[in-house]
């Protein structure tokens, strides 16, 4: 028989996720994160923590070591903007610098 992992307090879960304990409490109160009360204490079962983590990201390593979602959105926006600029035909694509007509010497 395997022992169940200990449930998380808002403080220990906040430390794991790198957020505030109040954020974890708010997620519990809103029903976003299932848990239970021991008197006045909130506890989040380890299996619920793992289930929630699997919903938002394929692995915790990605969250800790990878780019933030904000960076990813910004990078996507930059890539999209760059694609529009490079795929668009420049309005002056036929223009050249200087005079393309044969030079006529001035008789002087």
SEPA-51428 format. One record per atom (N, C-alpha, C, CB): residue number from 1; residue in one letter; atom name; x, y, z. Coordinates in pm, 1 decimal. Glycine has a CB too. Layout:
BEGIN
pos=NUM code=A site=CA px=X py=Y pz=Z
...
// end
This chain:
BEGIN
pos=1 code=X site=N px=84.1 py=-118.3 pz=0.0
pos=1 code=X site=CA px=0.0 py=0.0 pz=0.0
pos=1 code=X site=C px=89.0 py=125.2 pz=0.0
pos=1 code=X site=CB px=-95.9 py=-0.5 pz=122.7
pos=2 code=X site=N px=67.0 py=213.7 pz=-96.0
pos=2 code=X site=CA px=148.6 py=335.2 pz=-105.3
pos=2 code=X site=C px=83.1 py=448.3 pz=-27.9
pos=2 code=X site=CB px=169.4 py=376.3 pz=-252.5
pos=3 code=X site=N px=165.7 py=528.4 pz=35.1
pos=3 code=X site=CA px=114.5 py=641.8 pz=111.8
pos=3 code=X site=C px=76.3 py=754.5 pz=17.0
pos=3 code=X site=CB px=219.1 py=690.6 pz=215.0
pos=4 code=X site=N px=-32.7 py=820.5 pz=49.1
pos=4 code=X site=CA px=-76.9 py=936.6 pz=-29.0
pos=4 code=X site=C px=18.7 py=1053.1 pz=-1.9
pos=4 code=X site=CB px=-225.0 py=976.1 pz=6.7
pos=5 code=X site=N px=56.0 py=1128.6 pz=-104.7
pos=5 code=X site=CA px=138.7 py=1247.9 pz=-79.8
pos=5 code=X site=C px=60.2 py=1348.4 pz=4.8
pos=5 code=X site=CB px=183.8 py=1313.5 pz=-214.3
pos=6 code=X site=N px=132.7 py=1423.4 pz=86.4
pos=6 code=X site=CA px=67.9 py=1523.0 pz=171.7
pos=6 code=X site=C px=5.0 py=1632.7 pz=86.1
pos=6 code=X site=CB px=169.3 py=1583.9 pz=271.5
pos=7 code=X site=N px=-111.1 py=1681.6 pz=127.7
pos=7 code=X site=CA px=-171.8 py=1793.6 pz=54.2
pos=7 code=X site=C px=-89.9 py=1921.0 pz=75.5
pos=7 code=X site=CB px=-319.0 py=1815.9 pz=99.3
pos=8 code=X site=N px=-106.3 py=2013.5 pz=-16.5
pos=8 code=X site=CA px=-34.5 py=2140.7 pz=-11.6
pos=8 code=X site=C px=-115.0 py=2244.4 pz=65.2
pos=8 code=X site=CB px=-4.1 py=2191.3 pz=-153.5
pos=9 code=X site=N px=-45.3 py=2328.1 pz=138.4
pos=9 code=X site=CA px=-107.1 py=2448.7 pz=193.6
pos=9 code=X site=C px=-96.0 py=2555.6 pz=85.2
pos=9 code=X site=CB px=-37.7 py=2494.8 pz=330.0
pos=10 code=X site=N px=-173.2 py=2663.2 pz=95.4
pos=10 code=X site=CA px=-157.3 py=2770.9 pz=-3.5
pos=10 code=X site=C px=-13.4 py=2824.6 pz=-9.3
pos=10 code=X site=CB px=-253.4 py=2885.4 pz=28.6
pos=11 code=X site=N px=52.7 py=2827.5 pz=105.7
pos=11 code=X site=CA px=189.8 py=2879.5 pz=110.1
pos=11 code=X site=C px=288.0 py=2786.6 pz=37.3
pos=11 code=X site=CB px=234.3 py=2898.6 pz=255.7
pos=12 code=X site=N px=278.6 py=2655.5 pz=63.9
pos=12 code=X site=CA px=372.7 py=2563.4 pz=-0.7
pos=12 code=X site=C px=345.6 py=2552.2 pz=-150.2
pos=12 code=X site=CB px=364.8 py=2424.9 pz=64.0
pos=13 code=X site=N px=219.2 py=2558.8 pz=-188.2
pos=13 code=X site=CA px=186.0 py=2553.3 pz=-330.5
pos=13 code=X site=C px=230.4 py=2681.9 pz=-401.3
pos=13 code=X site=CB px=34.3 py=2531.3 pz=-349.7
pos=14 code=X site=N px=214.0 py=2794.3 pz=-333.2
pos=14 code=X site=CA px=259.3 py=2922.2 pz=-389.9
pos=14 code=X site=C px=410.1 py=2920.8 pz=-411.4
pos=14 code=X site=CB px=219.9 py=3039.8 pz=-297.8
pos=15 code=X site=N px=483.2 py=2862.1 pz=-318.7
pos=15 code=X site=CA px=628.8 py=2851.9 pz=-333.9
pos=15 code=X site=C px=663.4 py=2763.5 pz=-454.0
pos=15 code=X site=CB px=693.3 py=2795.1 pz=-204.8
pos=16 code=X site=N px=591.8 py=2654.4 pz=-470.0
pos=16 code=X site=CA px=615.6 py=2563.8 pz=-583.7
pos=16 code=X site=C px=587.8 py=2633.9 pz=-716.2
pos=16 code=X site=CB px=527.6 py=2437.7 pz=-571.7
pos=17 code=X site=N px=479.6 py=2711.4 pz=-720.4
pos=17 code=X site=CA px=438.2 py=2775.5 pz=-844.8
pos=17 code=X site=C px=499.7 py=2913.5 pz=-865.5
pos=17 code=X site=CB px=289.1 py=2786.9 pz=-847.9
pos=18 code=X site=N px=562.4 py=2967.5 pz=-763.9
pos=18 code=X site=CA px=622.6 py=3100.0 pz=-777.5
pos=18 code=X site=C px=519.1 py=3211.2 pz=-782.6
pos=18 code=X site=CB px=707.8 py=3105.2 pz=-901.4
pos=19 code=X site=N px=414.0 py=3196.5 pz=-703.2
pos=19 code=X site=CA px=310.7 py=3300.4 pz=-696.7
pos=19 code=X site=C px=280.9 py=3328.0 pz=-550.0
pos=19 code=X site=CB px=180.2 py=3257.4 pz=-773.8
pos=20 code=X site=N px=182.1 py=3410.5 pz=-522.4
pos=20 code=X site=CA px=147.5 py=3441.3 pz=-384.1
pos=20 code=X site=C px=49.8 py=3337.9 pz=-328.9
pos=20 code=X site=CB px=87.2 py=3582.3 pz=-373.9
pos=21 code=X site=N px=52.2 py=3322.1 pz=-197.4
pos=21 code=X site=CA px=-42.1 py=3232.2 pz=-130.9
pos=21 code=X site=C px=-184.9 py=3283.3 pz=-150.9
pos=21 code=X site=CB px=-9.1 py=3219.7 pz=20.4
pos=22 code=X site=N px=-200.8 py=3415.1 pz=-158.6
pos=22 code=X site=CA px=-334.7 py=3472.1 pz=-180.2
pos=22 code=X site=C px=-389.7 py=3432.1 pz=-316.6
pos=22 code=X site=CB px=-330.6 py=3625.7 pz=-168.1
pos=23 code=X site=N px=-303.5 py=3423.7 pz=-416.4
pos=23 code=X site=CA px=-345.3 py=3378.0 pz=-549.9
pos=23 code=X site=C px=-399.0 py=3235.1 pz=-541.4
pos=23 code=X site=CB px=-226.6 py=3385.5 pz=-650.8
pos=24 code=X site=N px=-328.2 py=3148.2 pz=-468.1
pos=24 code=X site=CA px=-371.7 py=3009.2 pz=-451.7
pos=24 code=X site=C px=-505.6 py=3005.0 pz=-377.9
pos=24 code=X site=CB px=-264.6 py=2926.6 pz=-375.0
pos=25 code=X site=N px=-519.2 py=3085.4 pz=-272.0
pos=25 code=X site=CA px=-646.8 py=3089.8 pz=-198.4
pos=25 code=X site=C px=-760.3 py=3135.7 pz=-289.4
pos=25 code=X site=CB px=-635.8 py=3183.8 pz=-76.3
pos=26 code=X site=N px=-733.5 py=3235.3 pz=-372.4
pos=26 code=X site=CA px=-835.3 py=3283.4 pz=-466.3
pos=26 code=X site=C px=-875.9 py=3176.0 pz=-565.7
pos=26 code=X site=CB px=-784.5 py=3405.5 pz=-541.0
pos=27 code=X site=N px=-779.9 py=3098.8 pz=-613.4
pos=27 code=X site=CA px=-810.1 py=2989.2 pz=-706.1
pos=27 code=X site=C px=-896.2 py=2883.6 pz=-637.0
pos=27 code=X site=CB px=-679.5 py=2925.4 pz=-759.7
pos=28 code=X site=N px=-868.4 py=2859.0 pz=-508.6
pos=28 code=X site=CA px=-949.5 py=2763.9 pz=-431.5
pos=28 code=X site=C px=-1091.7 py=2818.5 pz=-414.0
pos=28 code=X site=CB px=-884.5 py=2735.9 pz=-292.6
pos=29 code=X site=N px=-1102.9 py=2945.3 pz=-373.3
pos=29 code=X site=CA px=-1235.8 py=3004.9 pz=-349.7
pos=29 code=X site=C px=-1320.0 py=3009.5 pz=-476.7
pos=29 code=X site=CB px=-1221.0 py=3146.2 pz=-293.4
pos=30 code=X site=N px=-1256.5 py=3033.7 pz=-590.9
pos=30 code=X site=CA px=-1331.4 py=3042.8 pz=-716.9
pos=30 code=X site=C px=-1367.7 py=2905.5 pz=-773.1
pos=30 code=X site=CB px=-1250.5 py=3120.0 pz=-820.0
pos=31 code=X site=N px=-1309.6 py=2799.1 pz=-715.0
pos=31 code=X site=CA px=-1337.0 py=2664.8 pz=-765.0
pos=31 code=X site=C px=-1242.3 py=2622.1 pz=-875.9
pos=31 code=X site=CB px=-1478.2 py=2656.9 pz=-814.4
pos=32 code=X site=N px=-1150.6 py=2708.8 pz=-913.0
pos=32 code=X site=CA px=-1054.0 py=2676.3 pz=-1018.0
pos=32 code=X site=C px=-959.2 py=2565.3 pz=-972.7
pos=32 code=X site=CB px=-974.0 py=2801.3 pz=-1057.6
pos=33 code=X site=N px=-933.2 py=2561.0 pz=-843.3
pos=33 code=X site=CA px=-842.0 py=2462.5 pz=-785.4
pos=33 code=X site=C px=-914.8 py=2390.1 pz=-672.4
pos=33 code=X site=CB px=-710.4 py=2530.4 pz=-733.5
pos=34 code=X site=N px=-949.2 py=2262.0 pz=-691.6
pos=34 code=X site=CA px=-1020.8 py=2187.5 pz=-586.8
pos=34 code=X site=C px=-934.0 py=2167.6 pz=-462.5
pos=34 code=X site=CB px=-1066.5 py=2051.0 pz=-640.5
pos=35 code=X site=N px=-998.8 py=2168.3 pz=-348.2
pos=35 code=X site=CA px=-928.6 py=2146.4 pz=-222.8
pos=35 code=X site=C px=-1028.6 py=2119.4 pz=-112.3
pos=35 code=X site=CB px=-840.2 py=2266.8 pz=-187.5
pos=36 code=X site=N px=-980.9 py=2125.8 pz=10.3
pos=36 code=X site=CA px=-1069.4 py=2103.1 pz=124.9
pos=36 code=X site=C px=-1019.9 py=2186.5 pz=241.6
pos=36 code=X site=CB px=-1075.3 py=1951.9 pz=163.5
pos=37 code=X site=N px=-1104.8 py=2195.8 pz=342.9
pos=37 code=X site=CA px=-1070.6 py=2272.2 pz=462.6
pos=37 code=X site=C px=-1048.7 py=2177.8 pz=580.4
pos=37 code=X site=CB px=-1181.3 py=2374.8 pz=495.4
pos=38 code=X site=N px=-950.8 py=2211.5 pz=662.0
pos=38 code=X site=CA px=-929.0 py=2148.7 pz=792.0
pos=38 code=X site=C px=-948.7 py=2260.1 pz=893.6
pos=38 code=X site=CB px=-784.2 py=2080.6 pz=804.0
pos=39 code=X site=N px=-1070.4 py=2275.0 pz=939.7
pos=39 code=X site=CA px=-1102.3 py=2390.5 pz=1022.9
pos=39 code=X site=C px=-1092.7 py=2515.2 pz=936.9
pos=39 code=X site=CB px=-1007.3 py=2400.1 pz=1146.2
pos=40 code=X site=N px=-1002.4 py=2605.1 pz=973.3
pos=40 code=X site=CA px=-983.3 py=2726.9 pz=893.9
pos=40 code=X site=C px=-874.7 py=2711.0 pz=787.6
pos=40 code=X site=CB px=-948.4 py=2843.1 pz=985.2
pos=41 code=X site=N px=-804.3 py=2599.2 pz=789.0
pos=41 code=X site=CA px=-692.4 py=2579.3 pz=697.1
pos=41 code=X site=C px=-740.1 py=2525.3 pz=562.5
pos=41 code=X site=CB px=-589.7 py=2484.0 pz=758.4
pos=42 code=X site=N px=-681.1 py=2574.7 pz=456.2
pos=42 code=X site=CA px=-710.1 py=2525.1 pz=320.3
pos=42 code=X site=C px=-600.0 py=2427.0 pz=283.2
pos=42 code=X site=CB px=-719.1 py=2643.4 pz=214.7
pos=43 code=X site=N px=-639.7 py=2314.8 pz=226.3
pos=43 code=X site=CA px=-543.5 py=2216.3 pz=177.4
pos=43 code=X site=C px=-582.0 py=2175.3 pz=36.1
pos=43 code=X site=CB px=-537.4 py=2092.4 pz=271.1
pos=44 code=X site=N px=-481.3 py=2162.8 pz=-49.2
pos=44 code=X site=CA px=-500.8 py=2123.8 pz=-188.7
pos=44 code=X site=C px=-434.8 py=1986.8 pz=-206.5
pos=44 code=X site=CB px=-440.1 py=2231.5 pz=-289.0
pos=45 code=X site=N px=-512.4 py=1882.5 pz=-241.2
pos=45 code=X site=CA px=-453.2 py=1749.5 pz=-259.9
pos=45 code=X site=C px=-347.3 py=1750.2 pz=-370.7
pos=45 code=X site=CB px=-562.8 py=1646.9 pz=-292.8
pos=46 code=X site=N px=-241.6 py=1672.0 pz=-349.9
pos=46 code=X site=CA px=-131.0 py=1665.3 pz=-446.2
pos=46 code=X site=C px=-179.8 py=1622.0 pz=-583.8
pos=46 code=X site=CB px=-22.9 py=1569.0 pz=-396.7
pos=47 code=X site=N px=-275.6 py=1528.3 pz=-588.5
pos=47 code=X site=CA px=-324.9 py=1482.8 pz=-719.8
pos=47 code=X site=C px=-398.7 py=1594.6 pz=-793.1
pos=47 code=X site=CB px=-418.0 py=1361.2 pz=-703.0
pos=48 code=X site=N px=-464.3 py=1684.6 pz=-720.7
pos=48 code=X site=CA px=-531.1 py=1798.9 pz=-784.3
pos=48 code=X site=C px=-427.9 py=1899.0 pz=-836.5
pos=48 code=X site=CB px=-627.1 py=1868.4 pz=-684.5
pos=49 code=X site=N px=-318.7 py=1914.4 pz=-763.7
pos=49 code=X site=CA px=-210.4 py=2003.2 pz=-808.5
pos=49 code=X site=C px=-151.9 py=1949.3 pz=-938.7
pos=49 code=X site=CB px=-99.1 py=2015.9 pz=-699.2
pos=50 code=X site=N px=-125.1 py=1819.3 pz=-941.6
pos=50 code=X site=CA px=-70.0 py=1758.1 pz=-1062.9
pos=50 code=X site=C px=-167.5 py=1767.3 pz=-1179.7
pos=50 code=X site=CB px=-34.1 py=1611.9 pz=-1036.9
pos=51 code=X site=N px=-296.0 py=1746.2 pz=-1152.6
pos=51 code=X site=CA px=-397.1 py=1756.6 pz=-1258.0
pos=51 code=X site=C px=-399.7 py=1898.6 pz=-1314.4
pos=51 code=X site=CB px=-537.0 py=1717.4 pz=-1203.8
pos=52 code=X site=N px=-395.9 py=1998.0 pz=-1226.4
pos=52 code=X site=CA px=-399.1 py=2137.5 pz=-1270.4
pos=52 code=X site=C px=-273.9 py=2171.1 pz=-1351.0
pos=52 code=X site=CB px=-411.6 py=2232.2 pz=-1149.3
pos=53 code=X site=N px=-158.7 py=2126.2 pz=-1304.9
pos=53 code=X site=CA px=-34.0 py=2153.8 pz=-1377.0
pos=53 code=X site=C px=-35.5 py=2090.9 pz=-1515.8
pos=53 code=X site=CB px=86.4 py=2102.0 pz=-1297.5
pos=54 code=X site=N px=-93.8 py=1974.6 pz=-1527.8
pos=54 code=X site=CA px=-100.7 py=1908.6 pz=-1658.9
pos=54 code=X site=C px=-195.2 py=1981.9 pz=-1753.7
pos=54 code=X site=CB px=-146.0 py=1763.1 pz=-1642.8
pos=55 code=X site=N px=-294.2 py=2050.3 pz=-1700.7
pos=55 code=X site=CA px=-387.9 py=2127.1 pz=-1783.7
pos=55 code=X site=C px=-320.1 py=2247.6 pz=-1846.1
pos=55 code=X site=CB px=-508.1 py=2172.4 pz=-1701.0
pos=56 code=X site=N px=-235.3 py=2313.8 pz=-1772.1
pos=56 code=X site=CA px=-181.5 py=2441.0 pz=-1819.4
pos=56 code=X site=C px=-49.6 py=2428.5 pz=-1892.9
pos=56 code=X site=CB px=-164.3 py=2533.3 pz=-1704.7
pos=57 code=X site=N px=23.5 py=2319.4 pz=-1874.4
pos=57 code=X site=CA px=152.6 py=2304.2 pz=-1940.9
pos=57 code=X site=C px=189.9 py=2156.7 pz=-1946.7
pos=57 code=X site=CB px=262.4 py=2385.4 pz=-1868.0
pos=58 code=X site=N px=260.8 py=2114.8 pz=-2051.2
pos=58 code=X site=CA px=298.5 py=1974.9 pz=-2060.7
pos=58 code=X site=C px=394.5 py=1930.8 pz=-1950.5
pos=58 code=X site=CB px=360.4 py=1948.8 pz=-2194.3
pos=59 code=X site=N px=480.3 py=2020.0 pz=-1902.1
pos=59 code=X site=CA px=569.5 py=1983.8 pz=-1792.7
pos=59 code=X site=C px=606.9 py=2108.0 pz=-1714.7
pos=59 code=X site=CB px=695.6 py=1912.8 pz=-1845.2
pos=60 code=X site=N px=637.4 py=2088.4 pz=-1589.0
pos=60 code=X site=CA px=676.1 py=2200.4 pz=-1504.7
pos=60 code=X site=C px=809.3 py=2257.9 pz=-1550.2
pos=60 code=X site=CB px=684.2 py=2157.2 pz=-1358.2
pos=61 code=X site=N px=897.9 py=2175.3 pz=-1606.4
pos=61 code=X site=CA px=1025.9 py=2223.1 pz=-1659.0
pos=61 code=X site=C px=1006.3 py=2332.6 pz=-1761.8
pos=61 code=X site=CB px=1104.4 py=2108.5 pz=-1720.5
pos=62 code=X site=N px=905.9 py=2317.8 pz=-1847.3
pos=62 code=X site=CA px=879.1 py=2416.7 pz=-1951.1
pos=62 code=X site=C px=846.3 py=2551.4 pz=-1888.6
pos=62 code=X site=CB px=763.9 py=2370.4 pz=-2041.7
pos=63 code=X site=N px=767.6 py=2548.8 pz=-1781.6
pos=63 code=X site=CA px=729.5 py=2673.4 pz=-1716.4
pos=63 code=X site=C px=850.7 py=2737.2 pz=-1650.6
pos=63 code=X site=CB px=618.7 py=2649.1 pz=-1612.8
pos=64 code=X site=N px=934.0 py=2656.8 pz=-1583.9
pos=64 code=X site=CA px=1047.4 py=2713.2 pz=-1512.2
pos=64 code=X site=C px=1159.1 py=2758.6 pz=-1605.9
pos=64 code=X site=CB px=1101.2 py=2612.0 pz=-1414.3
pos=65 code=X site=N px=1183.8 py=2684.0 pz=-1711.3
pos=65 code=X site=CA px=1299.5 py=2711.9 pz=-1795.4
pos=65 code=X site=C px=1266.2 py=2775.3 pz=-1929.1
pos=65 code=X site=CB px=1374.1 py=2587.1 pz=-1818.9
pos=66 code=X site=N px=1143.8 py=2767.3 pz=-1972.3
pos=66 code=X site=CA px=1106.9 py=2816.4 pz=-2104.0
pos=66 code=X site=C px=1063.2 py=2960.7 pz=-2100.8
pos=66 code=X site=CB px=997.8 py=2731.9 pz=-2162.1
pos=67 code=X site=N px=1028.3 py=3013.3 pz=-2216.4
pos=67 code=X site=CA px=982.2 py=3151.9 pz=-2222.5
pos=67 code=X site=C px=845.5 py=3164.9 pz=-2157.8
pos=67 code=X site=CB px=977.3 py=3201.5 pz=-2367.7
pos=68 code=X site=N px=818.6 py=3281.0 pz=-2105.2
pos=68 code=X site=CA px=687.5 py=3302.4 pz=-2046.3
pos=68 code=X site=C px=584.3 py=3313.7 pz=-2156.9
pos=68 code=X site=CB px=686.4 py=3428.3 pz=-1957.2
pos=69 code=X site=N px=456.5 py=3288.5 pz=-2124.3
pos=69 code=X site=CA px=353.5 py=3301.8 pz=-2227.1
pos=69 code=X site=C px=349.1 py=3441.6 pz=-2286.9
pos=69 code=X site=CB px=218.2 py=3267.1 pz=-2169.6
pos=70 code=X site=N px=378.7 py=3542.6 pz=-2209.3
pos=70 code=X site=CA px=378.4 py=3679.0 pz=-2261.1
pos=70 code=X site=C px=487.9 py=3694.3 pz=-2366.1
pos=70 code=X site=CB px=397.8 py=3781.5 pz=-2146.7
pos=71 code=X site=N px=606.6 py=3639.6 pz=-2338.3
pos=71 code=X site=CA px=714.6 py=3647.1 pz=-2436.4
pos=71 code=X site=C px=675.9 py=3573.3 pz=-2563.7
pos=71 code=X site=CB px=844.8 py=3589.1 pz=-2378.5
pos=72 code=X site=N px=612.2 py=3459.5 pz=-2547.6
pos=72 code=X site=CA px=572.4 py=3380.4 pz=-2663.2
pos=72 code=X site=C px=474.1 py=3459.1 pz=-2749.1
pos=72 code=X site=CB px=510.4 py=3246.5 pz=-2618.9
pos=73 code=X site=N px=375.9 py=3524.0 pz=-2687.1
pos=73 code=X site=CA px=279.7 py=3604.4 pz=-2762.7
pos=73 code=X site=C px=350.3 py=3720.2 pz=-2831.9
pos=73 code=X site=CB px=168.2 py=3657.3 pz=-2670.3
pos=74 code=X site=N px=441.8 py=3783.4 pz=-2761.2
pos=74 code=X site=CA px=515.3 py=3895.6 pz=-2820.4
pos=74 code=X site=C px=601.0 py=3847.3 pz=-2936.8
pos=74 code=X site=CB px=603.5 py=3965.0 pz=-2714.5
pos=75 code=X site=N px=664.1 py=3732.7 pz=-2918.4
pos=75 code=X site=CA px=746.2 py=3678.8 pz=-3026.5
pos=75 code=X site=C px=660.0 py=3644.2 pz=-3147.0
pos=75 code=X site=CB px=823.3 py=3555.0 pz=-2979.2
pos=76 code=X site=N px=541.4 py=3587.9 pz=-3120.3
pos=76 code=X site=CA px=451.1 py=3555.5 pz=-3231.2
pos=76 code=X site=C px=407.6 py=3682.6 pz=-3303.2
pos=76 code=X site=CB px=327.6 py=3478.2 pz=-3180.3
pos=77 code=X site=N px=378.8 py=3786.6 pz=-3226.8
pos=77 code=X site=CA px=337.8 py=3912.9 pz=-3288.4
pos=77 code=X site=C px=451.4 py=3970.2 pz=-3372.6
pos=77 code=X site=CB px=294.6 py=4014.5 pz=-3180.5
pos=78 code=X site=N px=574.1 py=3963.7 pz=-3319.5
pos=78 code=X site=CA px=689.4 py=4012.0 pz=-3395.8
pos=78 code=X site=C px=708.8 py=3931.2 pz=-3523.0
pos=78 code=X site=CB px=816.2 py=4006.5 pz=-3310.6
pos=79 code=X site=N px=695.9 py=3799.2 pz=-3512.1
pos=79 code=X site=CA px=713.1 py=3712.7 pz=-3629.4
pos=79 code=X site=C px=605.9 py=3742.1 pz=-3733.3
pos=79 code=X site=CB px=708.4 py=3564.1 pz=-3588.8
pos=80 code=X site=N px=483.6 py=3764.7 pz=-3687.2
pos=80 code=X site=CA px=374.1 py=3795.6 pz=-3778.6
pos=80 code=X site=C px=399.3 py=3929.1 pz=-3848.9
pos=80 code=X site=CB px=239.9 py=3799.3 pz=-3702.8
pos=81 code=X site=N px=443.1 py=4027.4 pz=-3772.1
pos=81 code=X site=CA px=471.8 py=4159.7 pz=-3827.7
pos=81 code=X site=C px=585.7 py=4149.7 pz=-3929.0
pos=81 code=X site=CB px=507.8 py=4260.2 pz=-3715.0
pos=82 code=X site=N px=688.9 py=4073.5 pz=-3894.4
pos=82 code=X site=CA px=801.9 py=4056.1 pz=-3984.7
pos=82 code=X site=C px=759.1 py=3986.4 pz=-4113.2
pos=82 code=X site=CB px=913.0 py=3976.7 pz=-3916.1
pos=83 code=X site=N px=673.0 py=3885.8 pz=-4100.5
pos=83 code=X site=CA px=624.4 py=3814.7 pz=-4219.2
pos=83 code=X site=C px=546.5 py=3909.0 pz=-4310.2
pos=83 code=X site=CB px=536.0 py=3695.2 pz=-4178.4
pos=84 code=X site=N px=463.1 py=3994.0 pz=-4250.3
pos=84 code=X site=CA px=386.6 py=4089.5 pz=-4332.0
pos=84 code=X site=C px=480.5 py=4185.3 pz=-4404.2
pos=84 code=X site=CB px=286.9 py=4168.8 pz=-4244.4
pos=85 code=X site=N px=583.1 py=4230.0 pz=-4334.6
pos=85 code=X site=CA px=676.0 py=4325.5 pz=-4395.2
pos=85 code=X site=C px=759.8 py=4261.7 pz=-4504.9
pos=85 code=X site=CB px=767.1 py=4384.5 pz=-4289.2
pos=86 code=X site=N px=803.5 py=4139.1 pz=-4484.3
pos=86 code=X site=CA px=889.7 py=4075.4 pz=-4583.6
pos=86 code=X site=C px=811.6 py=4016.1 pz=-4699.1
pos=86 code=X site=CB px=972.5 py=3968.2 pz=-4518.8
pos=87 code=X site=N px=687.1 py=3980.3 pz=-4678.2
pos=87 code=X site=CA px=606.2 py=3923.5 pz=-4785.8
pos=87 code=X site=C px=534.4 py=4030.2 pz=-4867.3
pos=87 code=X site=CB px=505.2 py=3827.0 pz=-4728.7
pos=88 code=X site=N px=520.8 py=4148.4 pz=-4809.9
pos=88 code=X site=CA px=452.6 py=4256.0 pz=-4881.6
pos=88 code=X site=C px=545.0 py=4309.7 pz=-4990.0
pos=88 code=X site=CB px=409.4 py=4369.8 pz=-4784.5
pos=89 code=X site=N px=486.2 py=4347.8 pz=-5101.1
pos=89 code=X site=CA px=565.2 py=4405.9 pz=-5209.6
pos=89 code=X site=C px=589.7 py=4552.1 pz=-5176.4
pos=89 code=X site=CB px=493.3 py=4390.7 pz=-5348.1
pos=90 code=X site=N px=712.5 py=4591.8 pz=-5174.0
pos=90 code=X site=CA px=740.5 py=4731.9 pz=-5144.4
pos=90 code=X site=C px=680.8 py=4822.3 pz=-5251.9
pos=90 code=X site=CB px=892.1 py=4755.4 pz=-5133.1
pos=91 code=X site=N px=632.8 py=4934.9 pz=-5211.3
pos=91 code=X site=CA px=569.3 py=5025.4 pz=-5306.6
pos=91 code=X site=C px=671.1 py=5084.9 pz=-5403.7
pos=91 code=X site=CB px=496.4 py=5137.2 pz=-5232.4
pos=92 code=X site=N px=796.7 py=5084.4 pz=-5368.4
pos=92 code=X site=CA px=900.2 py=5140.4 pz=-5455.0
pos=92 code=X site=C px=987.2 py=5031.0 pz=-5515.2
pos=92 code=X site=CB px=986.8 py=5238.8 pz=-5377.3
pos=93 code=X site=N px=932.7 py=4912.2 pz=-5533.3
pos=93 code=X site=CA px=1014.1 py=4799.6 pz=-5579.5
pos=93 code=X site=C px=1073.4 py=4823.5 pz=-5717.8
pos=93 code=X site=CB px=931.1 py=4673.2 pz=-5581.3
pos=94 code=X site=N px=1007.5 py=4901.5 pz=-5803.3
pos=94 code=X site=CA px=1059.4 py=4926.5 pz=-5937.2
pos=94 code=X site=C px=1151.2 py=5046.6 pz=-5943.7
pos=94 code=X site=CB px=946.4 py=4945.5 pz=-6032.7
pos=95 code=X site=N px=1155.5 py=5124.4 pz=-5839.1
pos=95 code=X site=CA px=1236.6 py=5246.1 pz=-5840.4
pos=95 code=X site=C px=1383.2 py=5211.4 pz=-5823.1
pos=95 code=X site=CB px=1191.5 py=5343.3 pz=-5730.3
pos=96 code=X site=N px=1466.9 py=5288.1 pz=-5887.5
pos=96 code=X site=CA px=1611.0 py=5270.5 pz=-5875.2
pos=96 code=X site=C px=1671.6 py=5404.8 pz=-5841.6
pos=96 code=X site=CB px=1673.1 py=5211.7 pz=-6005.3
pos=97 code=X site=N px=1788.2 py=5395.2 pz=-5788.2
pos=97 code=X site=CA px=1857.5 py=5518.7 pz=-5756.0
pos=97 code=X site=C px=1933.4 py=5567.8 pz=-5878.8
pos=97 code=X site=CB px=1953.5 py=5498.4 pz=-5636.4
pos=98 code=X site=N px=1935.2 py=5693.8 pz=-5898.8
pos=98 code=X site=CA px=2008.9 py=5752.0 pz=-6010.0
pos=98 code=X site=C px=1925.2 py=5755.6 pz=-6136.3
pos=98 code=X site=CB px=2136.6 py=5674.6 pz=-6034.9
pos=99 code=X site=N px=1989.4 py=5791.4 pz=-6245.7
pos=99 code=X site=CA px=1921.7 py=5806.2 pz=-6373.5
pos=99 code=X site=C px=1956.1 py=5685.8 pz=-6459.7
pos=99 code=X site=CB px=1961.8 py=5939.2 pz=-6444.1
pos=100 code=X site=N px=1855.0 py=5608.3 pz=-6504.5
pos=100 code=X site=CA px=1878.0 py=5488.3 pz=-6584.1
pos=100 code=X site=C px=1889.9 py=5518.3 pz=-6733.2
pos=100 code=X site=CB px=1766.5 py=5389.4 pz=-6561.0
pos=101 code=X site=N px=1856.1 py=5637.8 pz=-6776.9
pos=101 code=X site=CA px=1863.5 py=5668.3 pz=-6919.7
pos=101 code=X site=C px=2009.3 py=5691.8 pz=-6957.6
pos=101 code=X site=CB px=1776.2 py=5792.5 pz=-6955.3
pos=102 code=X site=N px=2043.7 py=5664.1 pz=-7083.6
pos=102 code=X site=CA px=2183.5 py=5684.0 pz=-7125.9
pos=102 code=X site=C px=2225.3 py=5828.4 pz=-7103.0
pos=102 code=X site=CB px=2202.0 py=5646.2 pz=-7274.9
pos=103 code=X site=N px=2345.1 py=5840.4 pz=-7059.4
pos=103 code=X site=CA px=2397.3 py=5974.2 pz=-7031.6
pos=103 code=X site=C px=2425.5 py=6047.4 pz=-7162.6
pos=103 code=X site=CB px=2525.7 py=5966.2 pz=-6945.2
pos=104 code=X site=N px=2381.2 py=6166.4 pz=-7173.1
pos=104 code=X site=CA px=2412.0 py=6250.4 pz=-7288.8
pos=104 code=X site=C px=2513.7 py=6352.9 pz=-7244.4
pos=104 code=X site=CB px=2283.7 py=6319.3 pz=-7347.2
pos=105 code=X site=N px=2611.0 py=6363.1 pz=-7322.6
pos=105 code=X site=CA px=2711.7 py=6461.9 pz=-7287.2
pos=105 code=X site=C px=2664.0 py=6599.0 pz=-7330.9
pos=105 code=X site=CB px=2848.2 py=6427.9 pz=-7351.4
pos=106 code=X site=N px=2681.6 py=6689.6 pz=-7246.9
pos=106 code=X site=CA px=2641.7 py=6826.6 pz=-7279.7
pos=106 code=X site=C px=2751.5 py=6891.1 pz=-7363.4
pos=106 code=X site=CB px=2614.1 py=6910.0 pz=-7150.4
pos=107 code=X site=N px=2707.9 py=6950.9 pz=-7470.3
pos=107 code=X site=CA px=2805.6 py=7022.7 pz=-7552.6
pos=107 code=X site=C px=2821.6 py=7161.4 pz=-7493.1
pos=107 code=X site=CB px=2761.1 py=7030.2 pz=-7703.9
pos=108 code=X site=N px=2934.4 py=7190.0 pz=-7461.7
pos=108 code=X site=CA px=2943.3 py=7312.1 pz=-7396.1
pos=108 code=X site=C px=3029.9 py=7411.3 pz=-7432.4
pos=108 code=X site=CB px=2965.2 py=7292.8 pz=-7282.7
// end
